[in-house]
């Protein structure tokens, strides 16, 4: 055991094993980061609407474009964050949980970018770029936070440790 056991933790001092994050805490973190993400995406959406960017998107190549509403822009990041939190719960207590959550979350975010990129030609590129920006906002706020929380449940980070207070290293 090193004289500085906190260096192995994602947070400054690893929690004791009894306080490892649970799915409930992940859901709470997903809800909070999802709400913040939704609010920031809503701000981007509002600024874009004021600037005249039409948010007409299609669900498939053959479908008629429909106008994106502010409710969808607000709630989709929240839903994505909650689903991400539930999926992150599957890795609790496993080795490399932080890396798994980070890279799988990043992969899912990259795959979800196919929606804005593969829109039909009738959808303007300004709309597509702003949708990509909203995806990036959601990834930036949700994935690293969930990965950090899950990282504290990794076996090497959540051992029952005794800290030697006042001992020089």
N, C-alpha and C positions, 0 to 999 in steps of 0.2 A: 504494500500500500504506500502510495506516495505521500509526502507531507502536505501536498496541495491537491486533495481529491476533487475539489470543485473545478479543476481544469478539464475534467472529463465531461462535464455537464453542458448542456445547451444553454442553461441559465447559470448565473454566477454560482449558486449553490444548489446541487441536485436535491430534490425532495426525498424524504425517506420513502422506502418501498410502500408503506401504508398509504402514502399520499400520492401515489402514481395517478396520472390523469385517467379519468373514466370517460366513457362515451358521452355521459351527460355534460361533462366539462367541454368536450369537443363540440357538442351541439351548441352549447352556449357561445363558445368562441366562433363557431360558424355563423350563428345568428348575428352576433355583433359585427363581425367583419363583413358579412353579407349585407347588413343594413347600411354600413358605411360605404360599401362598394355601390350599392343601389343608389344611395344619395348622390355620390360623385358621378355616377353614370347619368342620373337624372339631371344634374347640372350641365353635363356635356350635351345631353339631349336638348335641354332648354336653350342653351347658347346656340346650338346648331339650328334649331327651329327659328330663333330670332334672326339668324343670318340667312335664312331661306333654304336650308338643306331639307329636301323632302325625304322622309323616312318611309318610303314605299318599298317593301321587301316581299319576296316570294318564298314559299315553303319548298317549292320544287321548280324545275325548269319550265314545266308546262302550266303551272298555276298562275292565276292572275295576281299581280302585286296587291298587297293590302297595306294599309297605313299602320305603322307601329305606334302603339299608344304609350303614354307615360307610365301607366300601371305595369305594363309588361317590362318596361325598362327598369322600373323600381324593384319588381318582385323576382325577375329571373336571376339576378345575382344572389339574392337571398336564398332562393331554391337551390342554386348551384352550390353555394357555400354549405348548406345543410346536407345535401347529398355527399359533398366532399368530406364533411365531418363524419358522416356515418361510415363512409368507405375508409376513412382514416382510422376509425375505431377497430377495423379488422387487423391493423398492424400493431396495436398496443401490446407492449411487452415483448416484441420480437426484436431480434438483432437487425440493425440497419433500418429501423422503422422510419427514422427521420429522412434518410436518403430515399427510401421507397416512396414515402408520401410526397416528397418534393418532386421527384422525377416522374412519378405516375401522374401527379397533378399537373405538372408541366406538359406532359404528353397529352393528357385529356384537353388541356387548354389549347394546345396546338391543333389537335384534331377538330376542336370546336370552331377554329378559325376557318375551316372549310365552308361553313355556312355563309359568312359574309363574302368570302373570296369567290365562291362558286355561284353567286347570284347571276340571274340572266342579264343580258345586255341592257335591258330596260331599266335596271337599277343603276343609278349614278355611282361613280367611284367615290364621290364625296361621302355618300351614305355608307359605302363599304368601309372606307377608312375610319369613319367615326365609330362604326360597329366594332372594328378591330381595336380601336382605342378603348372602347368599353370592355372588351374581352381582356385587354392588358391590365386595366384598372382592377378588374375582378381577380385576375390571377395574382397581381402584385399584393393585394390586400389579404387574400384568403390562403393561398397555398403555403407561403413561407410561415405564416402564423400557425397553421395546423401542423406543419412539419416540425416546428420548434416545440410545440406542446407534446406531440407524439414522441419526439426525441428524448424527452425526460423519462419515458417509460422503458427505454431500452435497458436490457439487463445490466450493462456496465455502468449506466448512469443512475440507477435507482437502487443500488445496494444499500443495505443498512450499514451506515458508516458512523464511525465515531471520529469526531474532529478534535484534534489536540490543540486546545486554545492556549496560546501563550508560549508554545514550543517553537523555538527558532528552527527554520528549515536549513 
